[in-house]
Amino acid sequence: MKIKVKLLDYKLLKKYLKVISVLSILCSFAFLVITIPDCLKVLVGIVLIIILALIYIIMWILANVKNNTTLTINNSTMVIKIGNIFEEDGLKVIAFNEYFDTVVDNKIIAESSLNGVYIKTQVDDVNELDNLIRTDSHLAENALDINNTRPYGKKQKYRLGTIFQNNDYLVTAFTKFDNENRACLSMNNYINFLLNFWNEIDIIYAGRSVSIPLLGSGITRFKEYNTISEQELLELLIWSFKVSRIKFTYPSKVSIIIHESKRDKINFFTLKED
């Protein structure tokens, strides 16, 4: 078990004190009707201290092993959990680059990336997908400039956050590519992506649940930051959902799916308490 919540974490202590308050009230009522012999009072006191200590330790362990949480934001349900996005119901978001490239060659798109796995396992005909992307009217409305100097891959750029729906998958333009086909973003790009992305989701989802990977985790390079943690990315994603004011009406919900490899990097307890 990786320690993500410190033993004397403030939020954990605060939650523990609430539990103690309830137990104190129950014990007070119990001792009104139960008389403890003087010879057993010290023993009972020690037992109570041990029980209270065990309760705290159990709460601390559960906080560290917690692997999911449910939040209510703008009257919408947001589930954050460990899982495989391809096994989720409803609509599933897959992040592409700003060109909607589909060549999985470990140069433009890595086979191990979510993007690469999607193309390899969920797309029967890549040429057909390319044609659908090229002729989609919504994408045409969000087309930007054409990069004729790009030696490999597609040349048409699209606005970040633009979504193309392919059956149950929502393919979105997420990252910019530098001259060496490396995914990169400025923090300003990332925030603008998120706000545009939620606006697109609001138009498309039509009462269905939507599952989203932890966008930005992995290969993306943020220009202004040497490092940005998965926890910080997740909190930005949650914040952007909140400010977007999008509402998922029950029973639909939005789920953020954390890959198993990122389990130890996410503090689910903090998310719930915040």
ABEGO torsion letter per residue (X at the ends): XBBABBAABAAAAAAAAAAAAAAAAAAAAAAAABBBBAAAAAAAAAAAAAAAAAAAAAAAAAAAABABBBBBBGGBBBBBBBEBAAABBEBBBBBBBAAGBABBAGAABBAABAAAAAAAAABABAAAAAAAAAABAAAAAABBBBBAABABEBABBBBBGBBBBBEABBBBBABBBBAAGBBBBBAAAAAAAAAAAAAAAAAAAGGBBBBBBBBGBEABBBAABABBBAAAAAAAAAAAAAAAGBBBBOABBBBBBBBAAAAAABBAAAAAAX
